[in-house]
Amino acid sequence: MAHPKQGLIDLLMEYMEVRYAGQDLSADLLYVSVRRQRLFHVRDGGLIAEYPIATASKGLGAKVDTYRTPTGLHRVSEKFGDDVPPLGILKDREFTGQFADPDFAGKDNDWITSRILWLSGLEPGVNQGDDVDSHERFIYIHGTANEGSVGTPSSMGCIRMRNADVIELYEGVAVGTLVVVLDN
């Protein structure tokens, strides 16, 4: 039986085949729907998982220092956090040995926790090169200490996930996985 949201994925795949002709869409694909604040994990055209996420509180955009989430086609260029425990804080992609408090109240420190999937843009002038380069901007899919913010635009440009979700996703996708971020 097909997933209830498979129709959405079918439309996505038609769009991808036209917009990004020549890309191999038979492997894993991560679809970030900014309007829905959801990440859909697609494999061979079928939806295999769906996760709530948080994109930038300042909206969409690619310019450096705007703290916005870039749109378009990306790929997972690097992964960090293989053995980091849930809620372990990463700084400069290294485990600090410290843990975030999931029940904190107060200022959101935008801690990066548990896992990092570092994105590289694949569209020159959109999310690759000059002052719009997603990799140079350190745009990640990562865990957050502020899990209560997931489901609302609340990040500083990255794509935040709940810790258990980002660990599951990290284990399920490889470096090179395509990621498309769309405002729909």
Secondary structure, 3 states (H helix, E strand, C coil): CCCCCHHHHHHHHHHHHHHCCCCCCCCEEEEEECCCCEEEEEECCEEEEEEECECECCCECCCCCCCCECCEEEEEEEEECCCCCCCEEEECCEEEEEECCCCCCCCCCCCEEEEEEEEEECCECCCECHHHCCCCCCCEEEECCCHHHCCCCCECCCEEECHHHHHHHHHHCCCCCEEEEECC
